[in-house]
Amino acid sequence: MALFWHLSFVLVWNFLGANAAVFTLQNRCPYTIWPATLPGSGKPVLVNGGFQLGAAQATTIAAPAGWSGRLWARTGCTFDQSGRGRCTTGDCGSVLQCNGAGGTPPVSLAEFTLNSPQDFYDVSLVDGYNLPISIDPSGGSGGCGAVHCVSDLNRACPPELAVAGESGVTVACKSACLAFNQPQYCCTGAFNSPQTCKPTNYSQIFKQACPTAYSYPFDDVTSTFTCTGANYLITFC
């Protein structure tokens, strides 16, 4: 039996090391958050899509080769024993385990496409912002830049984009697209190309706060990163 468990451990370890990335999610916020995951089309849901992570806690998630999707953190959540409830930001349908449902914007996103053939990753504020978020690769080769969005954009959020919590304090900052739903902000219609959709006064607020994060849909040059064979630390706050 001991030999069986040893061989099983070795097989799992070799699979993870050779064919998958490990995401370490770290909560540096002074309060509990509820991280969530959403896979790309046809990809598996990781850790049932959501869980609780206390202040100063961290957890690891193994992603299979070729996985794509996004991760984010929900805030201000309350759930009952059956996992039903709601979150102030990033809610995914009033459940603890999102299980394939996306987060309600505005929310800060970490996005990944693994083994294509490199890993592509970014921090996106295209849907707005709720928390500082960073991605730090380790053990990889070929670029592997860190992406740090550590500014508190909620403090600098224009009033017309601000989302207030129950106490009246800003808990999230909408993108201009989400707030106004106009083509020049959403890069749709006649603005659906890099040539016609340019940074706006609103997207520049996001870009100045987080220079390596996506601030609008065609913000590719300074916001897309690549790496090969890495694991990733995703830090909130």
Buried (B, 14 or more C-beta within 10 A) or exposed (E): EEEEEEEEEEEEEEEBEEBBBBBBBBBBBEEBBBBBBBBEEEBEBBBBBBBBBEEEEBBEBBBBEBBBBBBBBBBBBEBEEEEEBEBBBBBBBEBBBBBBBBBBBBBBBBBBBBBEEBBBBBBBBBBBBBBBBBBBBEEBEEEBBEBBBEBBBBEBBEEEBBBEBEEEEBBBBBBBBBBBEEBBBBBBEEBBEEEEBEEBEBBEBBBEBBBBBBBBBBBEEEBBBBBBBBBBBBBBB
